[in-house]
Amino acid sequence: MTGGQNLLEKDARRIADMFDAIAPRYDALNHLLSAGFDRRWRVQAITALELSGQETLVDLCTGTGDLALAAVQSQRAHARRVIGIDFASAMLKLAAQKVERHDATALVQLMRGDASCIPLCDGSADAVTIGFGIRNVADTRAVCDEIRRVLRPGGRLAILEFNMPSTPIIKGLYGWYFERFLPWVGRLISRHPEAYAYLPASVHAFLPPARLSALLVELGFTEVRMVSLTCGVVYLHLATRP
């Protein structure tokens, strides 16, 4: 690595390799570094979709499958089946093991693919989720356009993504944690020199929540809204394909 520009390079192969390298410790670090809030955020995203139990849901950037499993296991509302898509093979392998442990192989199908070129037919999904993955793609507009393509009319979208809070005190405390402590712990446990420095850098470089919502409106989504979670550390974006 020679600087921040290289760290934020969104080459698909490089990002996949990075996530493959940290895959064995990915879940443990997620739960540890979010103080367990990551589970709550996923439940909130699935609940907000108001699923009836009959939907086909596509989970993009599915990683180790936590959001895909939440979509079929939620007690409040769940999908009939989930297609989880990711381009990192080691992450998908762990997702498959997790799906099997939860006896969900009949409910969750996993496939390797790129969110910017979703390997599904037009209008084949009733709902789409993407949890903490949209900032990792090279072209946000292209991904959102692909999501619109695979959603049926009336289909719902839920995006979870990190954000830097704006309240001064929270911003200061969280900034120290997110930019200093988290990369240090992540590097120590994952033993990867870049992955947990990439996380805060990619959050800073990504679209602010209002701009992501504006992009969804521009692409023709309706009922677009954003919900601040945990003091603005995460935003939940919701939208409908007309």
Number of C-alpha atoms within 10 A of each C-alpha: 8 6 7 12 10 11 17 17 15 17 12 15 10 13 20 18 15 17 19 19 18 21 22 15 13 20 16 13 18 15 13 15 18 11 10 13 14 18 15 11 20 25 18 17 25 25 18 16 22 13 22 11 14 11 17 22 28 31 29 29 27 28 30 25 27 19 26 32 25 21 30 22 18 16 10 12 19 24 27 18 22 27 19 30 25 24 23 26 18 20 23 24 17 18 23 21 14 17 22 13 10 11 11 17 15 11 18 26 16 21 15 16 18 17 24 19 12 19 14 15 10 14 16 15 23 21 26 24 28 26 24 18 18 21 19 21 19 16 13 18 16 15 19 19 17 18 28 26 18 22 26 18 14 15 24 27 28 25 22 23 21 24 20 21 20 12 10 9 10 15 17 14 11 16 16 12 14 21 16 13 13 21 21 15 15 24 16 12 14 19 14 15 15 15 19 22 21 21 20 20 16 19 18 14 10 18 15 15 22 11 11 18 18 13 18 23 16 11 14 14 23 16 12 17 17 17 13 14 17 11 14 18 16 20 24 22 24 23 24 23 24 14
